[in-house]
Amino acid sequence: MRTSGVSGETAGTTLHSDQVAVRKPWSYAIAFSQTIRHLGWLNGCLYALARLLTMVSCDRFRLHKYYLVAQPVAERRWLPSHRGKNFEICQVTELDPVIRQLPRPEWAAPYRFKQGAVCLAALREGLLVGFLWLLLGPYQEDEVRCRYVPLPVGKSAWDFDVYVEPEHRNGIAFLKLWDEANRFLVAHQIRWSLSRISAFNSGSILSHARMGTQRIGAVTFLSIGSWQIAASTVPPYLHLSTHADSFPTFALNPELPHQAERAH
């Protein structure tokens, strides 16, 4: 919410340039087949296309596909209170030194705090282990141009950028973060936490599924320089943006059954 690679050499063997040239197509084919196995044909092909567009255009063309999901806020803790006592879960502010540990661009945290977002961080011996962000209102996306509006107002919130350091992803840091997030949301009488997850991230999809999320929509963005095309299963369905001040708004309500029917 990772695979490690090895070099093109086997221990004790040196590969000549003509051998490497022969092996490369096979390595690409194997990688592609693994992607298809994890993501399915449609998302696997879209992911391959996204990588290709980014590479050949020097990041001028970008393709993103997201699932829009809703998660019921749990009133009970995921973990017993005695688990994970070596983790400290705290709400951090813009001036907190912990913010500098976030593996994000410098502009990201101020941009989010300006929208009224809350950042919850998991610390172990003072070091950042993971974090997540919450908003009790609309969220202006910072990866593509769009605005998400969680509905019903006062009953739904938006969570985003849930991150756990790689060495802790098989531990309980993720659940500790969500226990604190749910406590915060329950205190504000929130019933649903909405978010978007990349359709190209099978690990995140599985993590959310285990927590009882339901899909309420899907949206694909194609960015070409300053132009952006968005195609979605929820209104406005199709949107063309030619400048920074033009973006689609997605009003998402998990209590409307027709949105779940169009989610795929």
Protein Blocks (a to p, Z undefined) as FASTA:
>chain_A
ZZcdddfbdehiacdfklmmmmmmmmmmmmmmmmmmmnojmlmmmmmmmmmmmmmnnoma
ccdddddddddddfbdfbdfkgoklbccddddfklmklmmpccdfklmmmmmmnopacdd
ddeehiafbdcdddfbdcddfkbgcddddddehiaccdehiacdfklmmmmmlmmmmmmm
mmmmmmnopabdcddddfklmklmmmmmmnopacfbdcddddehjbccdddfbdehiacd
fbfkbccdddddfkbmklmmmmZZ
